[in-house]
Amino acid sequence: MGLPRRAGDPAELRKSLKPLLEKRRRARINESLSQLKGLILSLLGRESSHFSKLEKADILEMTVRFLQELPASSCPTAAPSE
């Protein structure tokens, strides 16, 4: 049996904060996906009420497809570095 850890032990602190940090990370991802869904549906001229149950993968695939189909002239190109 090991020795009891001190309350200020960094490993214990990390262990107790991990679920909270993961919850915040997932909330940020979900919020961004929600915003992306609204943007992509409006750009495609589709009503979001018909697409209320889109999966996260569907939203990302629609966005990738939309960006791939943009004319090359509307995408800024990176200037070559010297």
C-alpha positions as CSV (number, residue, x, y, z in Angstrom):
1,M,0.0,0.0,0.0
2,G,1.4,3.4,-1.0
3,L,1.9,6.5,1.0
4,P,-1.0,9.0,1.0
5,R,-0.5,11.8,-1.4
6,R,-0.4,15.4,-0.4
7,A,-3.4,17.5,-1.5
8,G,-1.1,19.7,-3.6
9,D,0.4,16.9,-5.6
10,P,0.6,17.9,-9.3
11,A,-0.3,14.4,-10.5
12,E,-3.5,14.3,-8.4
13,L,-4.4,17.8,-9.5
14,R,-4.0,16.9,-13.1
15,K,-6.1,13.7,-12.5
16,S,-8.9,15.7,-10.9
17,L,-8.9,18.4,-13.6
18,K,-8.8,16.1,-16.6
19,P,-12.6,15.4,-16.8
20,L,-13.3,19.1,-16.5
21,L,-10.8,20.1,-19.2
22,E,-12.2,17.3,-21.4
23,K,-15.7,18.6,-20.9
24,R,-14.7,22.1,-21.8
25,R,-12.8,20.9,-24.9
26,R,-15.8,18.9,-26.1
27,A,-18.1,21.9,-25.5
28,R,-15.8,24.1,-27.6
29,I,-15.8,21.5,-30.4
30,N,-19.6,21.2,-30.3
31,E,-20.1,25.0,-30.3
32,S,-17.7,25.4,-33.3
33,L,-19.5,22.6,-35.2
34,S,-22.8,24.3,-34.5
35,Q,-21.6,27.6,-35.9
36,L,-20.0,25.8,-38.9
37,K,-23.3,24.0,-39.6
38,G,-25.2,27.3,-39.7
39,L,-22.6,28.9,-41.9
40,I,-22.3,26.1,-44.4
41,L,-26.1,25.6,-44.7
42,S,-26.6,29.3,-45.3
43,L,-23.8,29.3,-48.0
44,L,-25.4,26.3,-49.7
45,G,-28.8,27.9,-49.5
46,R,-30.3,25.2,-47.4
47,E,-32.7,25.7,-44.6
48,S,-31.3,24.5,-41.2
49,S,-34.6,23.3,-40.0
50,H,-34.5,20.5,-42.6
51,F,-31.0,19.6,-41.4
52,S,-31.4,19.7,-37.6
53,K,-30.0,16.1,-37.1
54,L,-26.8,16.3,-39.1
55,E,-24.0,14.3,-37.6
56,K,-20.7,16.0,-36.9
57,A,-19.0,14.1,-39.7
58,D,-21.7,15.2,-42.1
59,I,-21.1,18.8,-41.2
60,L,-17.3,18.4,-41.7
61,E,-17.8,16.6,-45.0
62,M,-20.2,19.2,-46.4
63,T,-17.7,21.9,-45.4
64,V,-14.8,20.1,-47.1
65,R,-16.8,19.5,-50.2
66,F,-17.9,23.2,-50.3
67,L,-14.3,24.4,-49.9
68,Q,-13.0,22.1,-52.6
69,E,-15.6,23.3,-55.0
70,L,-14.7,27.0,-54.5
71,P,-13.1,28.5,-57.6
72,A,-9.3,28.7,-57.3
73,S,-9.5,32.5,-57.9
74,S,-11.5,33.1,-54.8
75,C,-8.9,31.3,-52.5
76,P,-5.9,33.5,-51.6
77,T,-2.6,31.8,-52.2
78,A,0.3,32.0,-49.9
79,A,3.1,34.1,-51.1
80,P,6.3,32.1,-51.5
81,S,8.8,32.7,-48.8
82,E,12.2,34.0,-49.7
